[in-house]
Amino acid sequence: NPKERSGEFEDLCMGSCLARNRRKQPKAKLSSKLSEELTKIMEGAWSLRVCARGCDQDVSVVSSSSSSSGGGGVGADRPALRRTVILKRGSRRHLAHSLLAAKLLDSTPVPIPRVLCGDAEGDSGIPEWGYLVEEAASGEEMWLVYGELSAEAKESIWKHLGELMATYHAVQMEGFGDVGFDGKGIHSRYPMEPAKDDLEAFCKAQVVSSEEIKMLRAYLRSEKVMQMNRRVTESVPLHEDLEMDNLFVDRKTAKISAIIDWADLHCGPRSEDFARLYCRLHPEPKCWEALLEGYSKLAKPPSHEEIELRVVELLLWLLPGKRENAQKKRADERDAQDYNRCRQLFLSIVRRSQ
C-alpha cells in the first residue's frame, strides 16, 4: 500500500497498465485548484491514499486528517459532505460519463455515489486529465462478502439489483453506443453486427476451433439475429460493467447499497446490461430468476434470445483476454475457471443456433 501523502500521488506502478501508460501518468502533485477544492470539501486538512491506478484512471481515498471538522466551512450551494471521499483523476471521456450518470440518475432511487465536485476538462495535475470527487460508497464490496451470504440473502440482493436496473433503464437516451461529451450516443442506429476488429481479434486468439468459427459467423449473420438488431429502437443508459466489484451491499437488509464506476456509460438496448450478469449468474439459476423477478416488477425484461445474443457479442470481445489471463504462468485458478465457464456458455449458445 502506498504511504499517505497530503496532496501528492505516490509513484507506484500497480500492474502493467500503468507501465504502458506512464507517459500519461507522471508523478505529479495535485493542482492548486483541486487541492483547494479538497480542502473546502474536507473542511480542513486532509490526506490522500492511492488505492488503484490503471490505464485511464487513478482512484484515491481522501480522508480528514483530524477527528474534528475544520473551521473552513462549506459553501451554501454544496451538499452535506462526508469525512472520507473518493478522488478520481482520469481521461476526460470516462469522467464525463460518471458526471452524466450522476446527473441522469440524480432524481431516481438508484444508489450511486453523489458527485461533490468535478471537472472533466479541469486541471487535475496530470496533463489532459480531468478530476471528480464523490462520496465514498456505503456498505460492503459485494465480491468480498458474497461467499458469506446465505442463499436467501443472495437472491434478495439480485432481486433488488433487478429493480434498480429497471429504474435507470426507464431513462431515455438519444443515439447508441459510447456516450459523447454531448450526452448522446455516437451512433444514430444500432449496429447490425459486432465490430469487424473484434471478430478478427477473436479468430486470431484461437479461442474456438475453425469449425466453431464458421458456426459463429453463420449465427451472427442469420436473419434471426439481423431481425433482433433491426428491432432495437429504444436507447437507455447502460452501466456496461455490472460486476460484483462495482456493487456494494448492505448485509442487514440484503439489498444493494451502491452501484459505482459509471466510467463505461453507454446507451443502447436493455439486453446489453443483462449480458454480463447472465455470464456471472448462469451457474446460479435461482439468483438469475431473482434478478428477472425484480426487474419485472417495474418493466418487461428483454427476451432470453436477445440476452443470449448480447452474451455472444460480449464474450466475443472478452474471451481473448480471459484466455490470455488463464494461460499466464502465475494465473489464478479462478481465472482458468472463469475462462472455461464463459467459453462453454459461448459455445453452447452458438451450437444451439445451428
N, C-alpha and C positions, 0 to 999 in steps of 0.2 A: 504494500500500500504506500502511496506517495505521502510524504510529510505534508502537514498542513502549513500553508503559507498564506499570509494576508495579501490578497490581490495578485498572486502570481501562480502560474501553472508550473508544476514540476515537470522537468524534461524527462519524461519516461516514455519508453516505447513499449506499448502493450499490444503486441501482435504485429504481424507483417503488414496489416493495412496501414498502420501509421508509418512504418518504414518506407512503404512505397509512396506515401504521400507527405513525406517530411517537408518538402518544399512548401506545401500548403499549411503546415502546422509548425511554424518556427516557435522556439521558446520565446514567449513574449509576455510582458506584464499586461494586465487589463488596461484598456484605455482609461483616461481620466474621466470621461463621460460615464462609462459603465461602472467604474469604481464609485462615483458619486451616486449613481442610481442605487447600487447595492447598499451604500451607507444609509440612504434615505429609507430603503425598504427594511433594513435590519435595525433601524433606529439607533445606530451607533456602530461600534467596532464589530468586525466580522472576520471569519477565517474561511478559507476555501480548500476543498479537498477534491482532487480529480478522481472520479470513480470509473470512467470509461473514456477511451479515445478510439476513434475509428476513422474511416476514410472521409466521412462527410460531417462529422460532428464530435465535439468534446462535451461530456456531461460531467458536471461538478456539483458537489453538495456545498452550500454556503450556510454557515451556522453563526449565530451570535456568539461573540467572544466573552460575554459576561452573562450572569444569571438574571440580571435585571435589564429592563429596557433602557435605552439611551434617551437623552433628552431632545434629540433632534426632531422627533415627531414625524408624522406622515401627512402629506398634503391632503386637503379635504376631498379632493377628487379621487383619492386612492382607496382601494378596498382594505378591509382589515387584513393585517399581514401576520404570517406565522414566523416562528423563530428559526425555522430551517426551510430553506428554499432550494430550488434546483436551477442551476445556470447552464444553459446550452449555448455553445458557440459553434456555428456550423455554416454550411452552404446556404446561401440566401433562399434557394428554392425550397429546401427542406424546412427552414424556419418559417417561410411564408405559408407552407402547408399547415404547420402547427398553429400559427396565428389564425388562419382561416377556419380551421376546425374549431378552435375556441370560440370564434365569432358565430359560426353556424349553429353551434350546439349550446350557446350561452343560455337560451331560454328553455332548454329541454332538461329532463331529469337525468340525462346521460352524465355519469360522474367522470369528467375529465379534469385534470389539474387546471386551476384558474391561472391565467396569464397575468402577471403583475406588471411587467413592462417588457417591451421587446421592439426591436427594430431590425427587420430582415435585411436592411441595407446599411445598418449602423456600424459605427467603429467599434469592433469587438477586441481590438488589439492584434488581430490576425488579418492580414490583407485579404480583401474580397469576401470576408465572412461577416455575418451578422450575429445578433445575440437575442436571447429570450430568457426571461426569468419567470419561473412559475412555481406555484405552491408544490410542496412535496406531497406525493400521493398518500392517502390514508390506507390503513390496512396492511396486509402482508402480501409479499410476492407469491403468486399462485404456484409457481413451479417449485418453490421452496417447501410449501406445506401440503402439496397435493397428495403425497403418499400417506400423510397422516389423517386425511379426511375420510369420513365414513362414506359408504355408497350413497346414502341419502343426502348427505351434505354436497357431494359432487353433483348429483342430479339437480339439487336446488340451485347451485351456482350456475350451472349451464342453462338451466331454465331462465334464470334472471338475465343472463347474457343475451338469450334469445329475445327477451322483452326489450332490452336496451338496443339491440341491433334494429329491431322493428321501429323503434322510436327514431333513431337517427336516419334510418332509411326512408322515413317519411319526408325528409327534407329533399326538395327537388333541385337538381343541378342542371347546368347547361353544358352540352358537349360530352365527350367521352375521353377516357384515358388519364394521363398525367394532368394535374391541375396547374394552369399557368398563373402568372402573377395577377392576372385579371380575374381570377376566381372561376374560370371556365375550363372545361376540358379542351385539350389541344386538338382533338379530332371532332369533326362535325358529325361523323357517323361511326357506329361501332364497327370495328374491323371484322371482316368475314372469316379470316383465318389467322393463326399465330404469325408473328413476325418471321420473315424468312431467315434472319440471322439466328434466331432462337432454334429453329428447326435444324439448320445446318450444324450448329454447335452440338445439338443433341445427337445427331447422327455421327459426328466425329468422335464423340465421347464413348461410343460403343456400349451404351447402357443396355441395349437390347440387340437381338440378332437382326440380320438383314431382312429376314422374312417378316419379323415383327415390325420393322421399319415400314415395309410395304403395307402392312395392315394399318399402321398408324396413319400413313398418308391417305389411304383409302377412306379411313374413318373421318379425318379432318375435311376431306373434300366431298364427303357424301351429301346427298340432297337433304337428308335429315338434319345434319349439323348446319348446313347453309340456311335452312329454314329457321332454325333456332336463333341464329345470329341475325337474320333479317328481321325477326320479330322484336329485337331489342330496340325499343324507342325511349323507354324511361331511363333516366340517369339519376343516380343517388350518390351520396358520399360513401366512400369505401375506405375502411381503415387499411386494408391490404396486408396487415401483419398481426392478425389476432392470435398470437402465440401466447403461451402461459406466462412468459417473462414480460409481457406487456399488460398483464391483468393482475390487479390487486384484489384481495378478497377479505371479507370480514368473517372470521370463523364463527363468531357468536350468532350472526344472523344467516350465515351460509348464503351470502349474496356478494355480488361484485361491488367493490368499494371504489375502484378507479380503473379507467382504461387509458393507458399512457401511450406516448410515442406515435403521434399522428403525422410524422415526417413523410410518410409514403402515401399521403392522402391522394386518392384517385377518385374518379367518378365514372359510373357505369352501371351495369345490371347488378341487382342484389346478389345474384348467384356467385359473384366473384368473392364476396366476403365469406360465403359458406364453404368455398372450396378448401381453403386452408384448414378450416375447422373440421371438415369431413376427413381430411388426411389424418388429423390428430385423433378424432373420435371414432374412426372406423372400427377399431378394436373394442370400443366401449359403446355398444348399440343403445343401451339404456340412457347413457348420457347424451347421445345424439338425438334420441327421441325426446329427451327433456328439452334440449335446445330448440327443436322444432315446435314443441308444445308451447314454450314460452313465446316464440315468435308468432305463432298462430293466434295468440290472444289479441294481438294488435294488427296483424297483417297476414296475408297469404304468403307462405314461403315459396321459393322457386320449386319447379318440378325436380324430381330426382334425376331425370335425364339431363336437364340443364346443369345441375350441380356437378354431375359426373363429367360433362364436357369441360367445365371450368377446372375440374381437378386435373384432367389430362393436360389442359393448357398450362396450368400452374406447374405440374411436375415436369412438363417438357422443359421448363426453364430451371427448375430446382434440382432435378436428378443428377445432371453432370457434376454439380458442386457437391452434392451429397455423396456421390461415388468417390470423388477425389478425397473428401474428408475421411471416408470409411477405409480408404486404402493407404492412408498415411502410416508411417512406422509406429507412431505413438498414438494411433487413433483410439478413441474411447470406444468400448464395446457398444455403448448406446448409439454411437454414430453408425456403426455397422447394422445394428438392429433397425434403426430409423430408415436407413437406405433400403434395406431389404424389404421392409414393410411397405414403404412408399412405391418401390419398384413393382412389387406384387400387386398392389392396388392399381397401379397404372396399367399393367398388362392385363389384369382381369377385366377392366373396362374396355380396353381396345379389343381384346379377343371376343368379348360378348357382342361387340358391334358388328362382327362379321356374319 
